[in-house]
Amino acid sequence: MRDGILVINAGSSSIKFSLYLANGGLPQLSSKGQVEGIHVAPTFVARDPAGVLLEEKRWDHGERLSHDILFEFLIRWVEGHLDGAMLKAAGHRVVHGGLKYSRPTRIDGAVLDELEQLVPLAPLHQPHNLTPIRALAAVHPTLPQVACFDTAFHRTNPRVSELFALPRQLTAEGVRRYGFHGLSYEYIAGRLKEVAPAVAEGRVVVAHLGSGASMCALKGGHSIASTMGFTALDGLPMGTRTGTLDAGVVLYLMQQKGMDAKAIEDLLYKQSGLLGVSGISNDMRVLLASDDPHAREAVDLFVYRIGRELGSLSAAAGGLDALVFTAGIGERAAAIRAMVCHQAAWLGVRLDEAANAADAQVISTADSAVPVLVLPTDEEMMIARHTREVLAAE
């Protein structure tokens, strides 16, 4: 009998899910979907791998449904679409694993308590990652659950790359660089071994460009440096997040503007980035189509920061053997890739304009000193694999 693996990626107002079926080989996607508008008017949508709608359900605006009720509906739907398989486990994306959790882990009460202690390190992500774990345990207490961490892949970073120049006591308490988007980078590292094994053993910079954006330097397939640090706020400008910011700006906002921690949090996480600079949208597609100079400035800043970080990560790796684009913008915004590649000509990057426009897998010219690839990421597949591996090890 085939195994069913449910993958959960939960946010503050949505629950994304993917159902994988496996029988000895790699898990195969069977269906995927999401519950949106949890606190307002929940909507459930499920599709098959080709995008064909399988089911859609809307609840009335007056129905204030809890996560428990929505998860009970989700589990019942999944159990009705297993196609003869048996639901074996659920794998969860958990943003922060701290220093202790460097690999996927079976969740029990003690693990959940420890992950709760990391909420202050990822206040806008961790609580929403943990809520569905409890909700799922309430409606399906015997189902094994596995936590897969966005920070785990970066535990191979050298200590010096993790340190801030702060008093050692703060470092000992956990104030250090962790890095995020690790499940995406781990998947790309594996794909590189399949499509370009010689490149995979070298020095590679991967640009995970989406609403949340970061970059990572790989050496021999292992993370050695990342643009994100203590939180997922650091590094590149993002859809609504600032990226790298002089800490003095925060002091200024507190001392001169009288802003409290909550107001500053909202500003840095929700009102800044592409949205803040453009004043128009956090959607790169909208900005690229706009003739507003503020939209252009937001795009230019995004590309400029990518170029700065590319130079920094290449230095950390001791050179550059390949550049890889992934995630929503990286996979689909040819204009952004072109600007980044032209800016990186000093590194030996030569762009094949036609290949780039066609979203080809290799978008560099044959004489480019640095190959440039476009590889779709699949964090959900990574979670499904890890979940099966944890169960097999037990």
N, C-alpha and C positions, 0 to 999 in steps of 0.2 A: 504494500500500500504506500502511496506517495505521502510525503509530509507536507503540511501547510505551514508556512511561516508568515505571520502578520508583522509588517513593519509600520511603526508609528513615528511620525515627526510632528509634534504638537507645538502650537504657538499660543498666543494669548487669546485669540478669538477663532482659531481654526485647528482642525486635526486632519493632517494628511495621512493617508494610509496606502499601503501597497500589499497585495497578497501574492506570495510566491509559492509555487508548488515544485517539489523536487522528489526524485526517486534515484538516489545514488549520485547523480551528476550535479551540475550547477543548478541553483534555483532558477526557475523560469517564471517571469511575471505573468500572473493570471488576470489580475484586475487592479485598478488603483482608483483613488478618488479622494474626496475630502468632505469634512463638515465645516461649513463657514458660518459666520454670524452667530456664534454660540451664545453670546449675551444679548442678542437683539432678536433676530428671526432666523433660527438655524435652517440651513439648507444642506441636504446630503446629495452628493453626486458621485456616481461610480461609472467607470468606463473600462473597456477591455484594452489590451495592449495597443490596438490599432486606433484607439480613440473613440470607438463606437459607444454611445451611451447605453449603459446597462440598466441604470435606475436613477431616478431623481425624486427626492422627497422634500417638501417644504413644510415647516411648522408655522403656525400662526404667530403673529407678532406678540400676542398676549401670552404665549407659552414660554415661561422662563425655565428652560430645561437645564438640569445640572449635567456635569460631565458624566456622572454615573449613568444617567438615563440615556444620554447620547451614546456612550460606550456600549451599553447593553444593546441598543439598536444596531450599532456597528458590528458587534460580535455576532449577533443573530444573522445579520446580512452575510457576513463572511462565512459563517458555518453553513449557510444555505447555498454558497457558491464555491464549495471546495471541490466539486466535480469528482466525488468519490475519495478524496484525500482526507487525512485527519489533521486537524489543527494541533501542531506540536508545541509552538512557542510564539511569543511576541518579542520582537527586537525594537528597542527604542533609541532614537537619537537623543543623547544627553550632552549638552554643550560642554559642561565642565566636569572633568574627573580629578582635578587637582594634581598633586604630585604622586598620590598613591595609586590611582587607577590608570595604568599605562596599557591596559588591554581590555577587551570586552569582558564583562563580568555578569554572572548570574545574580539577579537581584533578590535579596531577602530583607528582612526588617533592619538588620544591622547596616547593610549597604545603603539602604534608603536613608537611614538616619545620618550616615556620613555624607551622603550627597546633599542632604539638607544643609549641612554646615557650610557648603560651598555657595549657597545662594548669594551671600554678599559679594562674591567674585563675579557673578553673572546674574544680577538682579532682574534683568529684563528677559532672560532666557531660561535659567535653571528652574524657577518655580513652574513654568508652563511645561517643561519637560518631565517634571516629577508628578504633576497632577494626574496625567493619564495612567501612570503606573499604579497609583492608588485606586483610581477608578476601575481599571481593568481587573485589579486584584479583588475588588468588591464584587464584580459581576461574574468573574471566572477565577476563583481562588486557587484552583489546581493548575492553571496554565503557567508554565515556566516563562519568566520574563528576563530579558538580557539587556543590559545597558551598554551602548556603544558610544564612545566619547570622542567629541571633536578635538579635544586636547591631546589625546593619547598618542597620535602619530608624531607629535612634536617632542615627545619625551627623549628622542635621540639627539636633540639639540645640545651642543656643548654648553657646559655651565656658564661660561663667560657670555654667551649670547642670551642667556636668561636673566642676567643681573641688571638691576637698576643701580645707579650710584646713590644708594640710600643707606642709612645705618643698618648694620647687619641684623639687628633685632627684627626690623621690618621684613627683611629678606627671609629670615627664619620663620616668620609668621605667614609666609606665603605671598608676599608682595614681590612678584617677579613676572617675567614674560612667560606666557604659556603657549600662545598660538592657537588658532582655531581653524575651522574648515578642514580639519584633519581627515575626516572620512572621504571628502572629495579628493584631497591630495593622495591619500592611500590608494584610491581607485585609479587615479591617473598614473601613479607609479607602476601599478600592475598592468595597465593598458600599454604603457610604454615598453614594458618587457615583451609584450606580444607583437606590437607593430614596429618597434624600432629598438631591438635588444641592445645594439651597440650604444645607441644614444642613452638608453636607460641606465647604463653603467657609468655614465659621465656626470657632468655638472649641468643641471637643468633648472631653469626657473619656470614655475607654473604660475600663470595668472588666472586666478579664480575670480572672474568679473561678473558680478550680478548686483542685485539690490544691496546685498552684503558683498563686499569685495576685499580680497586680500591676495598676497603673493607669497610664494614659498620657494626656497632654494633646496633642491635635492642633490645629493651626492651619492652615487651608487644606489639610488632608489630610496634613500633615507633623508628625512628632513633635517637640515642643519641650521636653518634660519627662516623666520617668517615675519611678515609686516605687522601682524596683529600681536598684541602683547599681553598685558595684565587682563584686559577685557577685549571684547570684539568691537571696541570703539577706535582702536589704534590703526595707524597705517594709511591706506588709501581713503580718499573721500568716497562715500557710499551714497545710496539713494537718499537717506535722510540723516546719516551720521557724519560727523566732522572728519573722521580720520585723525591723523597726527595733529596735535594741538599743543602749543606752548602752555604749560601748566599755569603760567602767570596770567593767562586769559581767565582761567577759572577764579583765581584770586581777585582779579579785577571785577569780575561779575559779582562776586560776593561783597567786596569792600566798597565798590563805587556804584554798583547798580542795585545793591541790596537783595540780590537773588538768593533764595535758599537752595538746599540740595535738590529738592524735587523740581524746582523751576529750571535749574541748570541741567539736570538729567533730561528733562523734556527737550530743552534746547539742543543739547549735544546729540541725543539719540533720534529725535523725531522731527526737528525743525531745520536741520542743517544739511550738509552734503549737497548733492545735486539740487535738491529742492530749495535749500536755503540760498545758494548762490544764484540760481536761475530765477527764483521767485515764481516759477511756472509749474514745474513737475519734478518728481523723482524718477520718472520713466525715461530712460535713455532714448527710446524710440521717439518720444514726443520732442525731446530736446534736439535731436538730430534733424527733425523735420521742421523745426521752428526757425524763423529768420530774426527772432529777437536777439539782440547782442548779449543779453544776460544769459540766454540759453547757450550761446556759443562760448561764453566765458566759463560756464560750468563744465562744458565738454572739454575745453582747453585745459582747465585745472585738473580734471580727472586724468587726462592723457599725460600732462606734465608730471603729475605725481607718480604715475606708473613708470615713466621714464626714470625718475629719480630713484625709485625703489628697485628698478631693474639694475641700475648701476650698483647700488648698495648690495643687493643680493649676489650679483656676479662677483663682487669683491669678496664677499663672505665665502663664496664657493671656490675662489681662486681662479675664476674664469667662467666662460659660458660655452657649453657645447650644444645647447638647444633651448628654444623658447616654446612654451605650450600655452595656448589659450583654452579656457574652459568656462563653464557656467553660462547663464543666459546671455549676457553681453558678449562674453568671450567667444561663444559658439555662433552667435547670430548677427552681431554688429560688425560687418565687414569694414565700415568706415572707421570705427575705433581701432580695429586691428591694423588697418593701413597707417593711421596716424602714429600708433605706437611703433610699428616697424620702421617707418621713415625716420622717426626720432632716434631709433636704435641703430642707425646705419654705422655709427662709430664703433659698434661692437661687431661689425661684419654682417649684419642682417641685410638681406636683399629680398624684397617682396616680389612675388609673382602676382601682379595685379589681377589677372584673369582667374587664377586659382583662388585668390582671396575672395573675389566677387562671387565665385561659385561655391563658397564655403567648403572647399576641398580639405582633405585631411592634411596635406602638406601644402603650405602657401608660400614657401620660399622658393627662390630660383635655384637651379642646379649648381650655380657657382657661389651661392650664399655660404659664407664661412660658418654661419649658424643656422641650422635647420629650424624652421618654424612650423609647428603643427597645431591643428585644431582638433581637440579630442573631447567629445561629450562626456560629462561626468555622470555618475550614477551612485549617489550616496545610499539610496535605498537598497540597491543590490549589494553594496558593501555591508550594510547592516544585516541583510538576510544571510549572507555568507558567514559573517561572524557569529550570528545566532546559532546556525547549524553547527559550527565548529565548537562552540561552547557546550552544546548539548552532546555532541559526539565525544568530547573529552570527558564528560561525566559518565 
